[in-house]
Every structure is written in C-alpha cells, then in structure tokens.
C-alpha cells in the first residue's frame, strides 16, 4: 500500500491557498458595511496573506508560519466567543436558532483546527521553511 506524502509541495501549496476559506466563511450579512464584524475576517485574511506571500518567497524564515498559525488560532477563538451571542436571532415570534451562522462557524472552526494541525507537523514545517 502506498503511503501518502503529507509534505508534498503541491499539497502544501493547496493547503496554504485553501486556508483563506475558513477565515471568510460567514453568512453574507456579516460583510455589510453597516455590520461591526466585517473587519475581523479582513484582518485575519491580511495576516494569513502576508504569511503565505513570505512562504512563497522561500526566504527560510519561521515568522510567516507563526503569522498563519495566529490567524487560524484567532479565527477559532473569535468564533467560539461569538458562537453563543450570534447563534440565535430575536424575532417577533421569539428567539430562533441562526442555523447558517451556527453551521458555518462549526465548519470554519474545524477547518482552521485541521489547518493548524497540518501546518504544525514537522515534515510540513520543514517543507515550508525549506
């Protein structure tokens, strides 16, 4: 049976590019100009983008990995903090569960956690730092 190479450069590059999805995975109303929450995903995407650009430049530095890990970790923390207040919507009939937000948040938390686990593997770190 063939063993899957987790440090394959194509897989690593794909993970680096796909890591932006959980940072932006919010319902559309989060990105309205009047909403107060649009700045957090934008800031985390900027952090992750700076890290990815520095990794693609192949300068053999560790700080881009820390920046990516910070963005993913802060995504998990911020979503956990916003989970309870945002998981319900008040209507005239009472409180309703905000299913799209709840599902998207759980997917994003899981995706960010898996990205963190993958990036922290020694073989992958060696491939990224180079």
MIMIVEX-772690 format. One record per residue: x, y, z of N, C-alpha, C in turn. Coordinates in steps of 0.05 Angstrom, whole numbers, plus 5000, padded with zeros to 4 digits. Atoms other than C-alpha are relative to their C-alpha. Example, Ala and Ser with C-alpha at 12.3 -4.5 7.8 and 13.67 -1.06 7.14 Angstrom:
[rec [5018; 4976; 5000]; [5246; 4910; 5156]; [5018; 5024; 5000]];
[rec [4984; 4976; 4999]; [5273; 4979; 5143]; [4985; 5022; 5014]];
//
This chain:
[rec [5017; 4977; 5000]; [5000; 5000; 5000]; [5018; 5025; 5000]];
[rec [4984; 4976; 5003]; [5029; 5068; 4980]; [4993; 5019; 5023]];
[rec [5004; 4981; 4979]; [5038; 5119; 5035]; [4997; 5028; 4989]];
[rec [5004; 4973; 5009]; [5012; 5189; 5025]; [5021; 5019; 5012]];
[rec [4979; 4981; 4991]; [5066; 5242; 5029]; [4986; 5026; 5008]];
[rec [5014; 4976; 4991]; [5037; 5298; 5072]; [5016; 5025; 4995]];
[rec [4983; 4977; 5006]; [5096; 5343; 5056]; [5004; 5004; 4970]];
[rec [4998; 4996; 5029]; [5085; 5340; 4981]; [4996; 5030; 4995]];
[rec [5003; 4971; 5005]; [5096; 5412; 4955]; [4974; 5008; 4988]];
[rec [5026; 4993; 5012]; [5032; 5411; 4915]; [4978; 5000; 5021]];
[rec [5020; 5001; 4979]; [4991; 5390; 4976]; [5004; 5024; 5019]];
[rec [4994; 4978; 4982]; [5026; 5442; 5020]; [4990; 5026; 4988]];
[rec [5009; 4976; 5013]; [5012; 5497; 4969]; [4970; 5002; 4999]];
[rec [5029; 5000; 5000]; [4940; 5476; 4963]; [4988; 5007; 5027]];
[rec [5009; 4994; 4972]; [4931; 5478; 5039]; [5004; 5030; 5006]];
[rec [4994; 4972; 4995]; [4964; 5547; 5041]; [4979; 5018; 4986]];
[rec [5019; 4984; 5015]; [4915; 5573; 4989]; [4971; 4996; 5011]];
[rec [5027; 5006; 4990]; [4853; 5538; 5018]; [4996; 5010; 5029]];
[rec [5004; 4991; 4973]; [4866; 5566; 5088]; [4985; 5026; 5003]];
[rec [5015; 4975; 4999]; [4832; 5631; 5069]; [4970; 4995; 5003]];
[rec [5029; 5006; 4999]; [4764; 5597; 5064]; [4988; 5001; 5028]];
[rec [5012; 4999; 4973]; [4752; 5586; 5139]; [5001; 5028; 5012]];
[rec [4999; 4973; 4990]; [4773; 5658; 5152]; [4977; 5017; 4989]];
[rec [5021; 4984; 5013]; [4719; 5684; 5105]; [4973; 4986; 5001]];
[rec [5024; 5016; 5000]; [4665; 5632; 5119]; [4980; 5011; 5020]];
[rec [5021; 4987; 4983]; [4609; 5676; 5147]; [4976; 5003; 4982]];
[rec [5024; 4994; 5016]; [4537; 5688; 5126]; [5004; 5028; 4987]];
[rec [4996; 4975; 5015]; [4531; 5746; 5076]; [4995; 5025; 5016]];
[rec [5006; 4976; 4985]; [4502; 5795; 5126]; [5024; 5009; 5017]];
[rec [4976; 4992; 4985]; [4570; 5796; 5163]; [5016; 5020; 4984]];
[rec [4983; 4983; 5016]; [4601; 5834; 5105]; [4986; 5025; 4990]];
[rec [5013; 4975; 5006]; [4551; 5891; 5101]; [5017; 5023; 5012]];
[rec [4984; 4978; 4990]; [4584; 5959; 5110]; [4990; 5010; 5028]];
[rec [5011; 4990; 4975]; [4538; 5974; 5169]; [5006; 4980; 5023]];
[rec [4994; 5020; 4979]; [4558; 5910; 5206]; [5026; 5007; 5014]];
[rec [4976; 4994; 4985]; [4611; 5916; 5260]; [5019; 4976; 5000]];
[rec [4983; 5024; 4998]; [4641; 5847; 5248]; [5016; 4995; 4975]];
[rec [4986; 5006; 5025]; [4669; 5852; 5177]; [5030; 5004; 5002]];
[rec [4971; 4994; 4998]; [4737; 5878; 5200]; [5016; 4977; 5010]];
[rec [4985; 5022; 4989]; [4757; 5815; 5237]; [5008; 4980; 4978]];
[rec [4990; 5018; 5021]; [4757; 5767; 5177]; [5019; 5014; 4981]];
[rec [4982; 4986; 5018]; [4790; 5821; 5135]; [5028; 5002; 5012]];
[rec [4974; 4998; 4987]; [4846; 5830; 5186]; [5014; 4972; 5001]];
[rec [4988; 5027; 4999]; [4857; 5754; 5193]; [5009; 4992; 4972]];
[rec [4991; 5006; 5027]; [4860; 5747; 5117]; [5025; 5015; 4993]];
[rec [4976; 4984; 5005]; [4912; 5802; 5114]; [5024; 4986; 5013]];
[rec [4979; 5014; 4986]; [4954; 5766; 5166]; [5008; 4974; 4986]];
[rec [4995; 5025; 5013]; [4948; 5699; 5131]; [5013; 5005; 4972]];
[rec [4989; 4994; 5026]; [4962; 5730; 5063]; [5030; 5009; 5001]];
[rec [4972; 4992; 4996]; [5026; 5763; 5088]; [5017; 4975; 5005]];
[rec [4986; 5025; 4994]; [5048; 5695; 5116]; [5004; 4983; 4975]];
[rec [4998; 5017; 5024]; [5033; 5658; 5051]; [5019; 5013; 4980]];
[rec [4982; 4987; 5019]; [5069; 5710; 5008]; [5029; 4996; 5009]];
[rec [4973; 5004; 4990]; [5130; 5705; 5052]; [5010; 4971; 4997]];
[rec [4993; 5028; 5004]; [5129; 5629; 5049]; [5006; 4995; 4971]];
[rec [4996; 5004; 5028]; [5123; 5631; 4973]; [5026; 5013; 4990]];
[rec [4975; 4987; 5007]; [5184; 5677; 4971]; [5024; 4983; 5007]];
[rec [4979; 5020; 4993]; [5225; 5619; 5001]; [5024; 5014; 5014]];
[rec [4979; 4986; 4986]; [5265; 5662; 5050]; [5010; 4985; 5025]];
[rec [4992; 5016; 4978]; [5272; 5607; 5102]; [4997; 5014; 5027]];
[rec [5006; 4986; 4975]; [5240; 5647; 5158]; [4977; 4985; 5014]];
[rec [5021; 5014; 4985]; [5196; 5619; 5214]; [4976; 5018; 5006]];
[rec [5022; 4983; 4991]; [5154; 5681; 5228]; [4975; 4999; 4981]];
[rec [5025; 5003; 5015]; [5106; 5671; 5168]; [4983; 4977; 5010]];
[rec [5015; 5022; 4988]; [5086; 5604; 5199]; [4985; 5009; 5025]];
[rec [5013; 4990; 4975]; [5072; 5639; 5265]; [4977; 5019; 4993]];
[rec [5022; 4982; 5008]; [5030; 5691; 5229]; [4976; 4985; 4990]];
[rec [5022; 5017; 5010]; [4989; 5638; 5194]; [4987; 4985; 5024]];
[rec [5011; 5014; 4976]; [4981; 5599; 5260]; [4984; 5020; 5017]];
[rec [5015; 4980; 4985]; [4960; 5664; 5294]; [4973; 5005; 4988]];
[rec [5025; 4995; 5013]; [4907; 5678; 5242]; [4980; 4978; 5003]];
[rec [5018; 5023; 4997]; [4878; 5608; 5245]; [4991; 4996; 5029]];
[rec [5007; 5002; 4972]; [4881; 5605; 5321]; [4981; 5022; 5009]];
[rec [5018; 4978; 4993]; [4849; 5673; 5328]; [4972; 4997; 4988]];
[rec [5026; 5007; 5012]; [4795; 5651; 5280]; [4984; 4981; 5017]];
[rec [5014; 5019; 4983]; [4778; 5593; 5325]; [4990; 5014; 5026]];
[rec [5008; 4986; 4975]; [4778; 5636; 5388]; [4978; 5019; 4996]];
[rec [5021; 4980; 5005]; [4737; 5692; 5358]; [4973; 4987; 4994]];
[rec [5026; 5013; 5006]; [4685; 5644; 5331]; [4988; 4987; 5025]];
[rec [5011; 5011; 4975]; [4679; 5609; 5398]; [4988; 5022; 5017]];
[rec [5011; 4978; 4985]; [4669; 5676; 5431]; [4974; 5011; 4989]];
[rec [5024; 4990; 5013]; [4616; 5697; 5381]; [4978; 4979; 4996]];
[rec [5019; 5021; 5005]; [4581; 5630; 5378]; [4974; 5003; 5015]];
[rec [5024; 4998; 4985]; [4532; 5639; 5434]; [4984; 5025; 4994]];
[rec [5017; 4976; 5006]; [4511; 5712; 5421]; [4989; 5000; 4972]];
[rec [5009; 4999; 5028]; [4505; 5702; 5346]; [4983; 4975; 4991]];
[rec [5013; 5025; 5008]; [4473; 5632; 5346]; [4969; 5002; 5001]];
[rec [5029; 4997; 4999]; [4403; 5659; 5359]; [4993; 5028; 4988]];
[rec [5011; 4975; 5011]; [4361; 5714; 5325]; [4974; 5006; 5014]];
[rec [5026; 4992; 4987]; [4306; 5752; 5361]; [4981; 5008; 4978]];
[rec [5021; 4993; 5018]; [4242; 5756; 5321]; [4975; 5007; 5016]];
[rec [5025; 4994; 4986]; [4171; 5776; 5337]; [4988; 4975; 5013]];
[rec [5011; 5025; 4990]; [4155; 5703; 5349]; [5017; 4989; 5023]];
[rec [4982; 5010; 4979]; [4213; 5694; 5398]; [5028; 4996; 4988]];
[rec [4973; 5005; 5009]; [4285; 5671; 5391]; [5001; 4976; 4982]];
[rec [4996; 5022; 5018]; [4303; 5628; 5332]; [5030; 4994; 4997]];
[rec [4972; 5008; 5004]; [4367; 5589; 5320]; [5009; 5010; 4973]];
[rec [4988; 4990; 5025]; [4411; 5622; 5268]; [5017; 4977; 4988]];
[rec [4988; 5024; 5010]; [4427; 5557; 5232]; [5023; 5005; 4981]];
[rec [4977; 4996; 5018]; [4470; 5585; 5175]; [5025; 5009; 5015]];
[rec [4976; 4991; 4984]; [4516; 5621; 5225]; [5011; 4977; 5016]];
[rec [4990; 5022; 4983]; [4520; 5561; 5271]; [5015; 4979; 4984]];
[rec [4988; 5020; 5017]; [4536; 5512; 5215]; [5027; 5010; 4989]];
[rec [4975; 4989; 5012]; [4587; 5557; 5181]; [5022; 5004; 5021]];
[rec [4980; 4996; 4979]; [4621; 5573; 5247]; [5013; 4973; 5008]];
[rec [4989; 5026; 4992]; [4629; 5499; 5265]; [5018; 4989; 4978]];
[rec [4983; 5009; 5023]; [4656; 5483; 5195]; [5026; 5016; 5000]];
[rec [4976; 4983; 5000]; [4705; 5542; 5200]; [5018; 4993; 5023]];
[rec [4984; 5008; 4977]; [4728; 5522; 5269]; [5015; 4974; 4995]];
[rec [4988; 5025; 5006]; [4741; 5451; 5247]; [5021; 5003; 4978]];
[rec [4981; 4996; 5022]; [4775; 5473; 5182]; [5026; 5014; 5010]];
[rec [4976; 4986; 4989]; [4821; 5522; 5220]; [5016; 4981; 5018]];
[rec [4986; 5019; 4983]; [4838; 5468; 5271]; [5016; 4980; 4984]];
[rec [4986; 5019; 5018]; [4856; 5418; 5216]; [5023; 5014; 4986]];
[rec [4978; 4986; 5013]; [4898; 5471; 5181]; [5023; 5004; 5020]];
[rec [4980; 4997; 4980]; [4935; 5485; 5246]; [5015; 4974; 5005]];
[rec [4988; 5026; 4995]; [4947; 5411; 5258]; [5019; 4993; 4977]];
[rec [4984; 5007; 5024]; [4973; 5402; 5187]; [5025; 5017; 4999]];
[rec [4977; 4983; 5003]; [5019; 5462; 5187]; [5021; 4995; 5022]];
[rec [4982; 5005; 4978]; [5049; 5442; 5254]; [5015; 4974; 4999]];
[rec [4986; 5025; 5003]; [5072; 5374; 5230]; [5029; 5006; 4992]];
[rec [4971; 4994; 5005]; [5149; 5371; 5228]; [5007; 4998; 4970]];
[rec [4994; 5003; 5028]; [5151; 5347; 5156]; [4991; 5024; 4984]];
[rec [5012; 4977; 5014]; [5106; 5404; 5133]; [5016; 5025; 5007]];
[rec [4984; 4976; 4992]; [5145; 5456; 5173]; [5026; 5000; 4985]];
[rec [4975; 5001; 5014]; [5209; 5432; 5141]; [4996; 5008; 4971]];
[rec [5006; 4993; 5028]; [5177; 5438; 5072]; [4995; 5030; 4997]];
[rec [5007; 4972; 5002]; [5151; 5508; 5087]; [5024; 5018; 5005]];
[rec [4977; 4983; 4993]; [5213; 5536; 5119]; [5023; 4995; 4981]];
[rec [4984; 5007; 5022]; [5254; 5500; 5069]; [5028; 4995; 5000]];
//
